[in-house]
Amino acid sequence: MSAVHRFRLHSWGARFGLAVACVWVFTALFAPWLSPHSPDAIDLTRELSPPTSGHLLGTGENGIDVLTHVLYGARVSLEVSFFAVVLSAALGITLGGIAGYAGGLVDEALMRLVDVLLAFPGILLALFITAVLGPSLANVVFALSFTGWTGYARLTRGQVLTLRERDYVQAARALGSGPGRILVRHLLPNAAGPLLVQATFALPGAIVAEASLSFLGLGVPPGTPSWGALVDQGTQYLLVAPHVALFPGIALALTVLGFNLLGDALRDAMDPRHEGR
Amino acid sequence: MDVLPDIHPVTDAMPPLPSRAARVFVLALALVLDAGCRAPTPAAGVTVLLEAPPDSLDDRFALTAHGQRLAQLISPGLLTFDDASRPVPQLAESFRDVSATVVEFILRPGLTFHDGSALTAEDVKATFDSLRDPKLGSPKRERYEPVDRVEVVDARTVRFHLKRPYAPLLAELSAAILPSERAGPGGIEAQGTHPVGAGPFRFESWPDEEHLTLVPFEGWHGGKPAVSRLTFRVVRDETTRVLELLKGRADLVVNGVSPAVLPALRKASHLRVVTKPGTGFTYLGINLREGPLADVRVRQALCHLIDVRPLVEHKLHGLAEPASSMLPREHWAFTATPGCGYAPEEAARLLDAAGYPDPDGPGGKPRLSFTFKTSTDRFRRAVALVMKEQLAKGGIAVEVRALEFGTFFEDVRRGRFELFTLKWAAVMEPDLLRGAFHSANVPGPENHWGGFNRGALKDPALDRVLDAATQASREERRTLYAEAQRELDADMPVIPLWHEASVAVVSSRLADFEPSAHGLLLPLAKAREVTPEDGGTP
């Protein structure tokens, strides 16, 4: 039974995760058309109003529409997490592939660098980077990528180490293929499954990390719609306007739950031990 | 047909307990849990919440507002300031100018320190000698540079001899008076950890930086305070402070709750919110060193585009007064100036005249673009975003950059900004105008980047007026500061925003507490603790 088939038949969790991912991407792409107000609109006279027909999820600080910021927040989450995961994966897979294939001193040096970076809590390192560089989307992506590539590097190295002595790799080598070609054409495609699962799990991690940085005031610039920034704003008004933190918090929790379930389903689908279950 | 089962109370449905011991255990557990769920009964005394711990309880070293305010509660000075920022006697009974360079203080009779020793003119001399002593290393030493010597005339009379006439000196003579044996470098540690003074409250314990306990002093010249004990607790998170007040676990917070949260506190029957016009000053700082902002017409245009009224009404819930000067309306040296007022048409005219026409009409490309730096404080960020929108309507694009406070403040000190917002915590002595706008006080290596003229205003005429005011009589000073305020109104080196009110949230266990305009804690000396026997909330 193929992995795709296994995934399709998988539990409600897979279907829920896929649905959340689809809704999230759709919302992020079409936020300008779905949102009832401009994300920049400020109306001090309506500051911290409860939900009404004009503002379905109420208003937040400076009278911003919470629904609009939740919808646009999905866009920021998508941008940041997508680019952070792509950059981390690109860097981690490249360096992990080189370490695994080259071995020796190169492997030692790269893996010790990974050890050093892993010794720091990722969010602390990201906090330090954004504190130094200042809050901006690009800096958040850079900070998350800087701390996120190590997982891919370790995983890729492990995969390459197990695959590099396989017959088809020996054959490619005997036919005169260079290390680059062997890595790109033979090793990495065969290591793609676990890496895809890793990326699926990294996505909610990046969403939470962006929200955490924005919650601490070191994520997106002020005024940029972000779930973390909105929760941060709402915590100050929990007693007078709980809706400000509640709705973005729900969006954040649902998205992270959805992607974790999707990651679980993918992992199970890629796992040959689940064959026939 | 199904038969509905009998409905039993939950306790009946529980399986039988194996023994009497087990029953006793469950009962005890239930009691413990119940006790844990209820709000603990507050201990006797009054609990005050602070947002941050004091840096020192020795006034000579305290630089934070909390440190200074607590130090003054334990060891007050010769003078304090009333709500109009006029110096009024505290430990002194009276003071007078003997000549242009000699000020004389007469102490109240019968003053004693908390340890029972008499407070005399010798202690006053020792205190100010220590402040001026480089060996002590007080960060406030330079403030006493104009003092030539301190003379003890008799046990209750002390004279300050100045090197030159220096009117702002009185502001510095509010420093805490210490026992002479503690004034020298050898007394720093004792005074820092177990301070002794002659204030209304006596130090009891300071087990860690989060907790401090004071008890009333019978020998206080104003009579023993009617509070059995003062406990200060540091609660950094605002929501937690609010919950502590609502749960009755705290009795007082001064200027530690945002205006937006006050409606929730006003609803609580055991709390009252007391306000008073404050002396804090919030402003929009401008870099005058180069670029379009060096042109006064651009600065005036910015001022005409910022509408402070909706900010005061909605962001501050009316708990502020729009500012036209650094000095609040109640200040003795305040002078009303024309100010700029919200006038977008006038702003457009000024920008056209300054050579920044609107390139493509309203809503298109901006006339000018600036970076607006602020700290990551939520309120400051929100205000910056409102100003951004207001300025955008006038064709001025603003990028708001929120920076961690240390980075932000360093940028401001080093002149690495175009626009920023900051607040002076309390404006008492009008000589602060000289600190903030005199050309000699532009931050630079010569003053270790500590000058307060951060926008780098250089106006020789203003410098002359501010210098003259330091050597003039009180009436002359009022005239000179009026002239200075008019000059600043024309120069517009900063855009005055508002003076925030002093706001205290007080529980029903504390009566007669009136906040000070400066946010001082000394009004606690006149407050009264209400016990359950008096009808207060236990």
HADDOCK unambig.tbl for C-alpha pairs under 7 A between the chains (distance, minus, plus):
assign (segid A and resid 44 and name CA) (segid B and resid 314 and name CA) 6.06 0.50 0.50
assign (segid A and resid 45 and name CA) (segid B and resid 314 and name CA) 6.62 0.50 0.50
assign (segid A and resid 62 and name CA) (segid B and resid 382 and name CA) 6.76 0.50 0.50
assign (segid A and resid 131 and name CA) (segid B and resid 404 and name CA) 6.81 0.50 0.50
assign (segid A and resid 134 and name CA) (segid B and resid 403 and name CA) 6.62 0.50 0.50
assign (segid A and resid 217 and name CA) (segid B and resid 376 and name CA) 5.78 0.50 0.50
assign (segid A and resid 221 and name CA) (segid B and resid 401 and name CA) 6.59 0.50 0.50
assign (segid A and resid 222 and name CA) (segid B and resid 381 and name CA) 6.64 0.50 0.50
assign (segid A and resid 222 and name CA) (segid B and resid 400 and name CA) 6.55 0.50 0.50
assign (segid A and resid 222 and name CA) (segid B and resid 402 and name CA) 6.69 0.50 0.50
assign (segid A and resid 223 and name CA) (segid B and resid 385 and name CA) 6.68 0.50 0.50
assign (segid A and resid 236 and name CA) (segid B and resid 239 and name CA) 6.33 0.50 0.50
assign (segid A and resid 237 and name CA) (segid B and resid 261 and name CA) 6.71 0.50 0.50
assign (segid A and resid 239 and name CA) (segid B and resid 264 and name CA) 6.79 0.50 0.50
assign (segid A and resid 240 and name CA) (segid B and resid 261 and name CA) 6.49 0.50 0.50
assign (segid A and resid 240 and name CA) (segid B and resid 264 and name CA) 6.26 0.50 0.50
